[in-house]
Each structure stands twice: as structure tokens, then as C-alpha cells.
């Protein structure tokens, strides 16, 4: 059970003033802060989920150029939409945004609703994003609680609640609501975000330059390193694949479109097949044997590859990629064909290397393409 809040109103007001004064002087210069337009706030906050600010900035600028309004987002071609998001990952985020944009056009005349319950009704908008939009765009006194804010408040009040547990958010919601500025909630929330990102960092926080150190219980008791309390994340489940970079006599490569549901839906990759760890380890050993012949490689991999007329086969390397709950281990193989081969699947295409930018590639595919380019330059 978390502690009761014992601050007087005078202390709360002083805390708010000190934090907001610091923010006005030190706030980060970010493109989505050029205005309080709710659409810009919404797009930036969705992009910033699971992604660092420095990575988001060029994506945000391009997204706003391609889809400058909610209506433009609602009517966007899906391939172009996914291309705009390519590399950010968690593609359900942008699909949910388009779904929500269509709802805004249909129900709210193309304008972001200004009531918190309506904002939260939109697909993909949870309490954090809703709080950010509501407070920054409409001055609603709604908290926007992310990892940065929980870290600041866990130290501010020495809260031992495990921030990895969903139920803990209610604890922080109560503390932030009770101490936040009612007149400038947007700046208050953004000040907490900046404070957590630049001063009250996970390790080696800059306590001596912190504008609210006088209010911090963890600073007073020298227990900063104990907060926040967070249980260890479960290890990502390993999955093993062989990816085939198949090239025909014209120099084109075979790409395959993934299913319309599930992970990396509707994105393009080289053909991939899941294999057992035993087979993956066996293939990896072949890759590690530098003196192995191409013929031996082809023979060892015949379990996976049923393509006829292969004239050359090489193991290019290994690619790994971590998603939130799984880790892909991909052994990348390159095949060259004798003659042309028509694809027999509707979700496959022969594509030349200079045409790759026209297709939406997930991060693992981008890594495989880099491996291919490296081998071509050697």
C-alpha cells in the first residue's frame, strides 16, 4: 500500500512554480512543440512510445509533410503509411492511428475531440497519450504518466511500488493529479518528461542541478539508487529462421509479403522459414566453417530449400533482432538460379535492388539487405 500524500497546498504550489520556471528556461527544442496543435501532439506521442527522441524527429517531420492533417492520415494509402513508419517498429501503432483518424473524420468532423473521455475512446490512445493530448492541446488537468514520470515520482516520494506492474499506474496517477499544475497542465507534464529524460535519469541522475531536489525524499535520505522499483523483464523468447536471398539471372531478388495479420503484417522480406534450434545450430556451424564447399552447403541445407536449378549457394551471415517479447535469429543464405523462375505465390515478387526503397521493409529485412550489400561490395 502506497503512502499518503502529506504536502501542504503551499508546498505543492512552490513545487509547481520551481518545476515550471526550470522548464521555461531549459525545455528541449522539439518540432512538435512549435504549436499545441492536437494532431501534432498525438503523432509525436505515438511515435515516442518505445522510441528515443533523436530517432523520432526526422520521422515526425516527414510524417507531417506526407500527412499534414487528420483527414490526410485517414485517407492515406497503407503502403505509403507503412513506408512513413518504416524503421520505427511496432507497426500496429500507425495502423491504430489511421483507424482513429477515420473515426475522428466520421464522428468529430475531422477535429480531435477536446473531452478526455472522447480522446480515450480512440483506438490506440491510452491514458498516457490521452493525458498528453488533453493537457498540452486543451489544457485539461490530466496526467501523462510514462516511465520518466514514474521514475521522478518514485524518487520524489520514495514510492516502492513496482513500476512494471500495470496496477501501479493508479498509484502514480493519484500522486501526479494531486501535485500537478491546474493552470498549466501541459507545460507541467512536459516538464516532468524533460526532467526524467535529462536530469532524473535511470543511472547517474544529476541531482545537484535538479530544480526540485528540495522536495525529493530519495535525495534527502540518500536512496536515489533504490528507485524506481522494477522487476526484471522476462527474457525474450528465441525463434530461429533461415532467410533465402534468391536471385535470378537478371539480377532481381525474390521478395515475399507477410500475412495481413500478426507480427510485421503486410511488410516485405526475403522468403523466411522457421527452423528448429537444432537445425539452426547445424546451419550456423556450416557458416562458421570457412573452408566448406558450396556443394556441401547446398547439401546440408536441402532440408530447407526446395528450389530447383540452383547454381550457387552461399551463407552470408547471421542477423538477430529483438522484439518486445521475442528474439529472432536469422541465418541468411544467398542462392543464384540457372535461368528464370516464375513465382507461384501471389504474395511474391521479383524486385531489383534499386527498387527496394519502394517496398516497406521491417528492421530484420533492412539488416539482411545491409548484409547483402556488404557481400556485393566485397
PAKEMI-585835 format. One record per atom (N, C-alpha, C): x, y, z. Coordinates in pm, whole numbers, padded with zeros to 5 digits, always signed. Example, Ala and Ser with C-alpha at 12.3 -4.5 7.8 and 13.67 -1.06 7.14 Angstrom:
<pazas>
+01319-00569+00780/+01230-00450+00780/+01320-00330+00780/+01285-00225+00708/+01367-00106+00714/+01290+00003+00787/
</pazas>
This chain:
<pazas>
+00085-00121+00000/+00000+00000+00000/+00088+00124+00000/+00066+00214-00093/+00148+00334-00102/+00113+00433+00009/+00207+00523+00033/+00191+00621+00140/+00090+00729+00102/+00041+00798+00203/-00048+00911+00180/+00034+01034+00143/-00026+01122+00066/+00040+01247+00027/+00020+01349+00138/+00130+01400+00192/+00121+01489+00308/+00162+01633+00278/+00184+01665+00152/+00226+01801+00119/+00112+01900+00143/+00150+02017+00193/+00052+02125+00207/+00029+02188+00069/-00078+02263+00056/-00106+02331-00070/+00006+02430-00103/+00060+02493-00001/+00170+02587-00022/+00292+02516-00082/+00320+02396-00032/+00434+02321-00083/+00409+02276-00228/+00287+02235-00256/+00252+02194-00392/+00269+02310-00490/+00223+02427-00451/+00234+02546-00537/+00380+02582-00562/+00460+02577-00456/+00602+02607-00468/+00671+02506-00560/+00637+02379-00545/+00692+02271-00630/+00658+02297-00777/+00534+02330-00804/+00491+02356-00942/+00566+02476-01001/+00580+02581-00924/+00647+02701-00973/+00794+02675-01004/+00860+02600-00916/+01002+02570-00938/+01022+02483-01064/+00935+02384-01080/+00945+02296-01196/+00916+02371-01326/+00810+02452-01327/+00771+02524-01448/+00871+02634-01484/+00931+02698-01385/+01034+02800-01412/+01154+02735-01481/+01194+02620-01429/+01305+02546-01492/+01270+02507-01636/+01147+02461-01657/+01106+02417-01789/+01109+02531-01890/+01063+02648-01849/+01062+02763-01941/+01204+02800-01986/+01300+02778-01899/+01438+02812-01930/+01511+02699-02005/+01477+02575-01973/+01558+02462-02019/+01486+02365-02113/+01363+02391-02149/+01288+02292-02226/+01357+02260-02359/+01345+02134-02398/+01408+02089-02522/+01336+02149-02643/+01416+02183-02743/+01362+02239-02867/+01323+02122-02957/+01195+02090-02962/+01146+01975-03037/+01040+02021-03138/+01037+01962-03258/+00949+02012-03364/+00801+02008-03330/+00759+01909-03250/+00616+01901-03215/+00576+02003-03110/+00672+02076-03056/+00641+02180-02959/+00627+02317-03022/+00634+02322-03156/+00619+02451-03225/+00478+02505-03210/+00383+02417-03180/+00245+02461-03154/+00180+02357-03063/+00062+02387-03017/-00013+02291-02935/-00123+02223-03015/-00104+02219-03147/-00199+02151-03235/-00215+02006-03190/-00337+01962-03159/-00356+01827-03105/-00310+01716-03198/-00319+01738-03329/-00273+01637-03423/-00121+01615-03411/-00047+01724-03403/+00099+01715-03387/+00135+01648-03255/+00064+01684-03150/+00088+01622-03019/+00062+01471-03028/-00048+01435-03087/-00088+01294-03100/+00017+01214-03176/+00056+01263-03294/+00153+01191-03376/+00286+01175-03301/+00332+01281-03239/+00461+01274-03169/+00456+01176-03052/+00348+01177-02977/+00340+01089-02861/+00331+00942-02901/+00260+00914-03009/+00254+00775-03057/+00393+00731-03106/+00462+00818-03177/+00596+00784-03225/+00695+00764-03110/+00679+00842-03005/+00774+00838-02894/+00757+00715-02805/+00650+00641-02823/+00634+00517-02748/+00739+00417-02795/+00820+00368-02705/+00924+00269-02733/+01036+00321-02824/+01043+00453-02846/+01141+00506-02940/+01204+00634-02883/+01335+00651-02902/+01405+00768-02849/+01374+00894-02930/+01383+01007-02861/+01350+01136-02923/+01435+01162-03047/+01565+01138-03039/+01654+01167-03151/+01616+01086-03275/+01564+00967-03254/+01520+00883-03366/+01390+00935-03425/+01301+00984-03340/+01168+01024-03383/+01167+01151-03467/+01255+01246-03439/+01249+01378-03502/+01238+01373-03655/+01329+01304-03727/+01313+01303-03874/+01188+01230-03920/+01147+01125-03847/+01023+01055-03882/+00903+01147-03866/+00902+01224-03757/+00790+01316-03732/+00780+01420-03842/+00894+01481-03878/+00892+01585-03980/+00843+01532-04114/+00887+01412-04151/+00843+01354-04278/+00695+01317-04271/+00651+01262-04159/+00511+01222-04144/+00418+01341-04158/+00455+01453-04096/+00372+01572-04104/+00372+01631-04245/+00482+01611-04318/+00488+01658-04457/+00399+01571-04546/+00402+01441-04524/+00323+01349-04606/+00175+01349-04569/+00147+01361-04439/+00008+01356-04390/-00016+01476-04297/-00034+01595-04353/-00038+01717-04272/-00163+01735-04187/-00268+01659-04214/-00392+01674-04138/-00447+01537-04099/-00541+01538-04007/-00606+01415-03966/-00677+01350-04084/-00738+01432-04167/-00807+01380-04285/-00709+01313-04382/-00591+01374-04399/-00489+01315-04486/-00444+01179-04433/-00432+01170-04302/-00396+01042-04240/-00506+00939-04260/-00629+00980-04243/-00742+00889-04259/-00749+00832-04400/-00713+00913-04500/-00725+00872-04639/-00595+00817-04699/-00493+00801-04616/-00362+00761-04666/-00362+00619-04721/-00285+00599-04828/-00260+00465-04881/-00177+00387-04779/-00216+00261-04754/-00150+00186-04647/-00002+00165-04674/+00036+00139-04799/+00178+00118-04830/+00258+00243-04799/+00205+00360-04834/+00276+00485-04805/+00281+00510-04655/+00173+00475-04585/+00167+00493-04441/+00273+00407-04372/+00283+00281-04414/+00382+00191-04355/+00524+00235-04392/+00538+00289-04513/+00670+00339-04555/+00713+00455-04466/+00618+00541-04430/+00648+00654-04343/+00692+00607-04204/+00646+00489-04166/+00675+00435-04033/+00793+00338-04035/+00841+00304-04153/+00944+00202-04169/+01066+00231-04082/+01102+00135-03998/+01216+00152-03908/+01179+00187-03767/+01058+00238-03745/+01015+00272-03609/+00967+00149-03531/+00921+00047-03605/+00873-00074-03539/+00736-00056-03476/+00686-00166-03419/+00553-00165-03355/+00450-00103-03452/+00435-00165-03567/+00355-00107-03676/+00206-00099-03643/+00162-00172-03541/+00021-00159-03501/-00009-00017-03455/+00094+00055-03412/+00073+00193-03366/+00018+00281-03478/+00082+00272-03596/+00038+00360-03705/-00092+00310-03766/-00115+00180-03764/-00243+00128-03813/-00357+00174-03721/-00331+00172-03592/-00433+00222-03497/-00457+00371-03515/-00352+00445-03546/-00368+00588-03569/-00459+00615-03689/-00439+00539-03796/-00525+00559-03912/-00669+00523-03880/-00688+00414-03806/-00823+00375-03765/-00887+00487-03683/-00810+00545-03590/-00861+00654-03507/-00889+00779-03591/-00802+00806-03690/-00822+00923-03776/-00953+00911-03853/-00983+00792-03901/-01109+00770-03972/-01228+00794-03879/-01213+00752-03754/-01320+00774-03656/-01338+00923-03627/-01227+00996-03620/-01234+01140-03595/-01305+01211-03710/-01272+01171-03834/-01337+01229-03952/-01486+01198-03950/-01520+01076-03914/-01660+01032-03917/-01743+01092-03804/-01686+01093-03684/-01764+01128-03564/-01742+01271-03516/-01619+01325-03537/-01585+01455-03479/-01551+01560-03585/-01604+01541-03706/-01588+01639-03812/-01441+01668-03845/-01356+01565-03829/-01216+01580-03866/-01130+01652-03765/-01187+01686-03649/-01113+01758-03545/-01096+01669-03422/-00977+01672-03363/-00953+01596-03241/-01052+01640-03133/-01124+01547-03071/-01218+01586-02966/-01145+01648-02847/-01212+01735-02774/-01147+01806-02664/-01193+01759-02526/-01268+01649-02522/-01307+01591-02393/-01226+01464-02372/-01175+01445-02251/-01084+01335-02225/-01148+01199-02253/-01277+01184-02224/-01342+01055-02248/-01351+01025-02397/-01369+01130-02478/-01373+01110-02624/-01234+01080-02679/-01134+01149-02627/-00996+01124-02669/-00957+00979-02638/-00991+00933-02520/-00956+00797-02477/-01037+00690-02551/-01144+00730-02617/-01224+00632-02692/-01159+00595-02826/-01059+00673-02868/-00995+00650-02997/-00901+00529-02989/-00897+00451-03095/-00816+00330-03097/-00668+00366-03084/-00601+00294-02994/-00458+00315-02974/-00423+00427-02880/-00523+00497-02827/-00497+00608-02734/-00527+00560-02592/-00421+00543-02514/-00434+00501-02376/-00424+00620-02282/-00417+00594-02151/-00414+00704-02052/-00298+00801-02071/-00179+00748-02106/-00065+00839-02124/-00085+00932-02243/-00113+00874-02360/-00131+00956-02481/-00250+01048-02466/-00360+00996-02408/-00477+01079-02385/-00447+01196-02293/-00368+01169-02188/-00330+01275-02095/-00243+01380-02162/-00151+01335-02248/-00063+01428-02319/-00144+01518-02413/-00232+01457-02492/-00314+01536-02585/-00404+01631-02507/-00473+01578-02406/-00567+01659-02329/-00501+01777-02260/-00384+01753-02199/-00319+01860-02122/-00248+01961-02212/-00175+01913-02313/-00096+02003-02398/-00184+02080-02495/-00278+02011-02558/-00360+02075-02661/-00482+02148-02606/-00538+02098-02495/-00665+02153-02446/-00660+02199-02299/-00541+02199-02240/-00523+02245-02101/-00610+02171-02001/-00636+02044-02027/-00709+01961-01931/-00612+01911-01825/-00648+01919-01697/-00557+01875-01591/-00548+01722-01583/-00493+01662-01687/-00481+01516-01696/-00334+01477-01694/-00294+01382-01608/-00155+01337-01605/-00119+01263-01734/+00009+01269-01769/+00064+01189-01880/+00180+01109-01821/+00148+00991-01775/+00244+00914-01695/+00314+00808-01778/+00444+00831-01801/+00527+00732-01869/+00639+00690-01775/+00738+00619-01828/+00848+00572-01745/+00926+00685-01681/+00944+00796-01755/+01016+00911-01699/+00944+00967-01577/+00814+00984-01590/+00735+01043-01482/+00732+00950-01360/+00718+00820-01383/+00718+00726-01270/+00853+00725-01198/+00962+00740-01274/+01093+00745-01211/+01106+00870-01125/+01063+00985-01176/+01070+01110-01100/+00988+01100-00971/+00865+01052-00982/+00777+01049-00866/+00814+00939-00767/+00870+00830-00816/+00913+00725-00722/+01024+00777-00633/+01112+00862-00687/+01220+00921-00607/+01169+01039-00525/+01077+01113-00582/+01024+01231-00514/+00956+01192-00382/+00883+01079-00383/+00807+01036-00265/+00856+00903-00206/+00969+00849-00257/+01020+00718-00213/+00911+00612-00223/+00852+00601-00343/+00746+00504-00366/+00808+00370-00404/+00776+00265-00327/+00835+00134-00350/+00748+00044-00437/+00642+00100-00494/+00554+00020-00580/+00627-00018-00709/+00612-00143-00750/+00680-00196-00869/+00622-00132-00995/+00703-00052-01064/+00651+00021-01181/+00627-00069-01301/+00673-00195-01294/+00648-00289-01404/+00507-00347-01398/+00438-00330-01286/+00303-00384-01271/+00199-00283-01320/+00106-00324-01405/+00004-00232-01457/-00075-00161-01347/-00103-00231-01239/-00185-00170-01132/-00114-00053-01064/+00019-00046-01076/+00095+00060-01011/+00065+00196-01071/+00020+00198-01197/-00006+00326-01260/-00110+00408-01182/-00204+00339-01119/-00306+00409-01040/-00242+00485-00924/-00139+00428-00866/-00068+00494-00755/-00007+00624-00804/+00065+00617-00916/+00130+00737-00969/+00029+00838-01020/-00081+00789-01075/-00187+00879-01121/-00237+00965-01005/-00253+00902-00890/-00302+00975-00772/-00202+01082-00727/-00075+01048-00725/+00028+01142-00682/+00043+01258-00780/+00044+01228-00910/+00062+01334-01009/-00060+01426-01011/-00180+01370-01007/-00301+01453-01006/-00302+01547-00887/-00256+01498-00774/-00261+01577-00651/-00159+01690-00649/-00053+01678-00729/+00055+01777-00722/+00074+01856-00852/-00004+01826-00956/+00019+01892-01084/-00045+02030-01091/+00009+02112-01179/-00046+02246-01201/-00181+02236-01269/-00280+02306-01213/-00413+02308-01274/-00423+02414-01383/-00338+02514-01376/-00344+02624-01472/-00256+02599-01595/-00146+02521-01578/-00056+02491-01689/-00024+02341-01693/-00126+02258-01708/-00103+02113-01704/-00016+02061-01817/-00027+02122-01935/+00053+02078-02049/+00201+02100-02025/+00237+02221-01984/+00378+02251-01954/+00427+02167-01836/+00341+02145-01739/+00379+02064-01622/+00415+01922-01666/+00330+01862-01748/+00357+01726-01795/+00484+01719-01879/+00502+01818-01966/+00623+01820-02049/+00748+01847-01966/+00733+01925-01861/+00846+01950-01770/+00890+01820-01703/+00794+01740-01659/+00828+01611-01599/+00896+01519-01700/+00846+01519-01824/+00909+01436-01929/+01054+01478-01949/+01078+01610-01961/+01213+01659-01983/+01303+01633-01863/+01248+01649-01745/+01327+01626-01624/+01374+01481-01617/+01283+01388-01647/+01318+01247-01645/+01416+01209-01754/+01407+01278-01868/+01493+01246-01981/+01633+01305-01969/+01645+01418-01899/+01774+01489-01899/+01843+01497-01763/+01768+01493-01654/+01828+01509-01521/+01802+01388-01431/+01676+01351-01414/+01641+01239-01326/+01647+01109-01406/+01766+01079-01456/+01788+00966-01547/+01795+00834-01469/+01782+00721-01539/+01785+00591-01470/+01912+00569-01389/+02028+00602-01447/+02154+00589-01374/+02226+00723-01372/+02299+00749-01268/+02375+00872-01250/+02292+00998-01274/+02180+01013-01201/+02099+01135-01216/+02177+01258-01168/+02149+01373-01231/+02219+01498-01197/+02144+01572-01087/+02147+01516-00969/+02067+01570-00858/+02104+01713-00822/+02231+01748-00836/+02274+01881-00794/+02218+01991-00883/+02179+01957-01006/+02122+02059-01095/+01970+02043-01107/+01912+01956-01028/+01768+01930-01037/+01688+02045-00973/+01590+02098-01043/+01513+02212-00992/+01420+02175-00876/+01395+02045-00856/+01303+02005-00749/+01373+01918-00644/+01504+01930-00633/+01577+01848-00536/+01535+01875-00393/+01490+01998-00366/+01449+02033-00229/+01326+01957-00184/+01251+01900-00280/+01128+01828-00247/+01148+01676-00249/+01264+01631-00290/+01287+01489-00318/+01327+01411-00193/+01242+01317-00153/+01269+01236-00034/+01388+01144-00054/+01402+01089-00176/+01514+01000-00202/+01647+01074-00194/+01650+01201-00236/+01771+01283-00225/+01803+01308-00078/+01702+01339+00000/+01722+01368+00142/+01774+01247+00218/+01725+01128+00180/+01761+01005+00252/+01874+00929+00184/+01931+00989+00077/+02041+00926+00003/+02005+00786-00047/+01883+00773-00101/+01836+00642-00150/+01796+00647-00298/+01854+00740-00371/+01819+00757-00513/+01832+00625-00589/+01938+00550-00564/+01965+00428-00640/+01862+00318-00616/+01781+00332-00512/+01679+00230-00482/+01551+00247-00564/+01539+00360-00631/+01415+00390-00703/+01443+00421-00850/+01351+00386-00938/+01224+00316-00911/+01245+00167-00890/+01147+00106-00824/+01147-00039-00805/+01086-00102-00930/+01159-00194-00990/+01110-00257-01112/+01160-00400-01121/+01066-00493-01138/+01107-00633-01151/+01174-00654-01285/+01259-00754-01293/+01331-00782-01417/+01236-00827-01526/+01264-00776-01646/+01182-00811-01761/+01208-00956-01802/+01101-01023-01842/+01118-01160-01888/+01204-01162-02014/+01286-01265-02023/+01375-01279-02138/+01293-01305-02264/+01334-01241-02373/+01263-01259-02500/+01277-01404-02547/+01169-01458-02599/+01169-01596-02647/+01247-01605-02778/+01345-01697-02786/+01423-01709-02910/+01348-01788-03017/+01350-01737-03140/+01294-01807-03256/+01402-01811-03364/+01403-01919-03441/+01513-01943-03535/+01460-01955-03678/+01531-01889-03771/+01488-01886-03911/+01606-01903-04005/+01575-01946-04126/+01667-01935-04238/+01598-01845-04341/+01668-01741-04384/+01616-01650-04486/+01692-01674-04615/+01618-01680-04726/+01678-01712-04855/+01677-01590-04946/+01797-01537-04976/+01809-01428-05073/+01825-01494-05210/+01714-01507-05279/+01710-01579-05406/+01721-01480-05521/+01821-01499-05607/+01847-01406-05717/+01841-01480-05850/+01770-01423-05949/+01763-01488-06080/+01870-01432-06174/+01871-01482-06299/+01977-01445-06393/+01973-01298-06434/+01859-01232-06414/+01851-01090-06450/+01902-01001-06336/+01929-01061-06221/+01977-00985-06106/+01869-00946-06008/+01744-00983-06035/+01633-00949-05944/+01630-01046-05826/+01576-00998-05714/+01566-01076-05592/+01420-01106-05560/+01397-01221-05501/+01260-01260-05465/+01223-01202-05329/+01114-01125-05328/+01059-01073-05202/+00924-01138-05177/+00891-01148-05049/+00765-01213-05010/+00690-01124-04912/+00562-01103-04938/+00480-01019-04850/+00425-01103-04736/+00441-01053-04613/+00393-01126-04497/+00240-01118-04487/+00179-01209-04411/+00033-01209-04398/-00021-01077-04345/-00151-01055-04363/-00214-00928-04325/-00244-00918-04176/-00216-01023-04102/-00233-01015-03957/-00107-01070-03891/-00092-01041-03764/+00024-01088-03691/+00142-00992-03701/+00258-01037-03655/+00378-00955-03649/+00424-00913-03789/+00457-00784-03805/+00507-00728-03931/+00409-00751-04046/+00282-00735-04019/+00177-00760-04118/+00196-00675-04243/+00178-00739-04361/+00180-00673-04492/+00315-00611-04528/+00422-00650-04460/+00554-00598-04493/+00630-00701-04577/+00737-00656-04642/+00810-00740-04737/+00943-00786-04679/+00975-00914-04701/+01104-00969-04660/+01151-01069-04765/+01277-01108-04755/+01320-01225-04829/+01243-01345-04772/+01217-01449-04854/+01145-01566-04800/+01217-01623-04677/+01139-01648-04572/+01195-01699-04446/+01118-01822-04402/+01189-01915-04343/+01122-02030-04284/+01176-02053-04144/+01084-02082-04053/+01126-02113-03916/+01185-02253-03912/+01293-02269-03837/+01358-02398-03821/+01376-02427-03673/+01408-02550-03641/+01434-02586-03501/+01570-02530-03460/+01590-02519-03331/+01720-02472-03282/+01831-02569-03323/+01799-02697-03325/+01897-02799-03365/+01944-02775-03508/+01848-02754-03601/+01886-02729-03740/+01957-02595-03754/+01911-02495-03680/+01976-02364-03686/+02122-02375-03642/+02145-02446-03532/+02282-02464-03483/+02367-02538-03586/+02307-02636-03653/+02380-02713-03754/+02417-02621-03871/+02321-02540-03915/+02348-02447-04024/+02455-02345-03983/+02447-02299-03858/+02543-02199-03810/+02684-02255-03809/+02697-02382-03774/+02828-02446-03775/+02886-02449-03915/+02798-02473-04014/+02843-02471-04153/+02893-02331-04188/+02819-02230-04143/+02857-02092-04171/+02994-02060-04111/+03019-02114-03991/+03146-02088-03923/+03264-02161-03987/+03236-02264-04069/+03343-02340-04134/+03382-02270-04264/+03485-02189-04259/+03521-02105-04373/+03569-02186-04494/+03617-02309-04473/+03670-02387-04583/+03566-02480-04645/+03440-02465-04603/+03336-02554-04653/+03304-02520-04799/+03276-02622-04879/+03246-02600-05019/+03100-02562-05040/+03073-02493-05151/+02935-02454-05183/+02846-02577-05196/+02900-02681-05256/+02822-02804-05272/+02780-02863-05139/+02870-02860-05042/+02838-02914-04911/+02730-02829-04844/+02739-02697-04861/+02638-02608-04805/+02501-02641-04862/+02494-02656-04996/+02368-02687-05062/+02312-02819-05012/+02400-02915-04995/+02355-03046-04948/+02301-03039-04806/+02371-02967-04721/+02330-02957-04581/+02199-02880-04564/+02175-02787-04655/+02056-02703-04642/+01937-02754-04722/+01948-02874-04782/+01837-02919-04866/+01710-02944-04788/+01722-02959-04657/+01602-02973-04573/+01515-02848-04585/+01581-02733-04599/+01507-02607-04603/+01470-02567-04746/+01563-02583-04840/+01547-02521-04970/+01507-02624-05076/+01390-02607-05132/+01339-02699-05232/+01346-02641-05374/+01408-02525-05390/+01414-02459-05520/+01507-02537-05613/+01461-02561-05734/+01542-02634-05832/+01633-02537-05909/+01729-02594-05980/+01817-02519-06070/+01908-02420-05999/+01942-02449-05874/+02035-02360-05803/+02176-02385-05855/+02244-02277-05896/+02380-02294-05946/+02484-02248-05844/+02441-02177-05744/+02535-02128-05643/+02461-02102-05513/+02523-02134-05404/+02461-02109-05273/+02569-02066-05176/+02543-01954-05106/+02639-01904-05008/+02568-01867-04878/+02636-01884-04770/+02587-01838-04640/+02646-01700-04615/+02560-01598-04612/+02609-01460-04600/+02639-01421-04456/+02565-01475-04362/+02587-01435-04224/+02464-01457-04138/+02468-01400-04020/+02360-01415-03923/+02309-01277-03883/+02178-01266-03876/+02113-01142-03832/+02029-01175-03709/+02034-01088-03609/+01946-01103-03492/+01864-00976-03475/+01745-00991-03423/+01661-00874-03397/+01570-00905-03278/+01566-00812-03184/+01484-00829-03063/+01356-00748-03074/+01243-00816-03063/+01113-00751-03047/+01087-00744-02897/+00974-00691-02858/+00948-00675-02715/+00941-00809-02641/+00895-00914-02708/+00873-01042-02639/+00938-01160-02709/+01014-01135-02814/+01081-01244-02883/+01208-01195-02951/+01299-01288-02973/+01425-01256-03039/+01443-01347-03159/+01456-01285-03277/+01475-01361-03400/+01624-01384-03423/+01659-01509-03455/+01793-01545-03500/+01777-01592-03645/+01837-01520-03738/+01814-01548-03880/+01947-01582-03948/+01956-01701-04003/+02070-01739-04086/+02037-01699-04229/+02121-01617-04289/+02091-01559-04419/+02170-01632-04529/+02096-01689-04623/+02153-01768-04731/+02127-01697-04863/+02224-01700-04955/+02203-01642-05088/+02210-01752-05193/+02108-01758-05279/+02103-01855-05389/+02101-01781-05522/+02166-01838-05623/+02156-01787-05760/+02101-01899-05847/+02010-01861-05936/+01939-01960-06017/+01995-01970-06158/+01981-02089-06214/+02003-02107-06358/+01873-02073-06429/+01874-01971-06511/+01752-01934-06581/+01655-01860-06491/+01538-01824-06546/+01435-01752-06472/+01340-01849-06405/+01279-01803-06301/+01179-01887-06234/+01059-01800-06201/+00942-01840-06249/+00821-01766-06218/+00779-01797-06076/+00734-01695-06003/+00684-01720-05869/+00546-01781-05878/+00520-01875-05791/+00390-01941-05795/+00298-01893-05683/+00345-01800-05604/+00263-01747-05496/+00227-01601-05526/+00105-01563-05496/+00060-01427-05526/+00128-01324-05437/+00185-01368-05327/+00249-01273-05235/+00399-01261-05259/+00447-01306-05376/+00589-01297-05409/+00612-01210-05533/+00729-01145-05535/+00766-01060-05649/+00916-01064-05670/+00956-01056-05800/+01098-01035-05830/+01123-00885-05833/+01220-00840-05756/+01244-00696-05739/+01395-00669-05749/+01431-00565-05823/+01572-00527-05834/+01614-00444-05713/+01744-00449-05684/+01796-00383-05564/+01761-00235-05560/+01768-00166-05675/+01739-00022-05675/+01590+00008-05658/+01506-00098-05662/+01363-00081-05640/+01324-00107-05494/+01417-00155-05414/+01387-00188-05275/+01324-00072-05196/+01370+00054-05218/+01311+00165-05141/+01161+00182-05161/+01105+00122-05267/+00961+00135-05291/+00879+00041-05201/+00947-00052-05135/+00878-00152-05055/+00899-00127-04906/+00801-00164-04826/+00809-00144-04682/+00880-00262-04619/+00999-00237-04564/+01081-00340-04503/+01081-00324-04351/+01059-00431-04276/+01078-00425-04131/+01228-00424-04099/+01261-00398-03975/+01401-00385-03935/+01484-00511-03966/+01434-00632-03939/+01515-00750-03972/+01550-00757-04120/+01455-00718-04208/+01481-00719-04351/+01586-00615-04387/+01579-00498-04325/+01678-00395-04351/+01818-00445-04315/+01828-00519-04207/+01958-00575-04166/+02006-00677-04268/+01914-00757-04322/+01953-00856-04422/+01998-00789-04551/+01932-00680-04589/+01971-00607-04709/+02112-00549-04691/+02141-00497-04572/+02274-00444-04546/+02379-00554-04557/+02346-00673-04510/+02436-00788-04521/+02459-00823-04668/+02353-00818-04747/+02364-00846-04891/+02454-00742-04959/+02429-00615-04932/+02508-00509-04994/+02656-00519-04958/+02681-00556-04834/+02819-00573-04788/+02888-00683-04866/+02817-00795-04889/+02875-00908-04962/+02899-00871-05108/+02811-00785-05165/+02826-00745-05305/+02943-00651-05324/+02977-00577-05219/+03088-00481-05228/+03224-00543-05199/+03222-00665-05144/+03349-00733-05112/+03412-00797-05235/
</pazas>
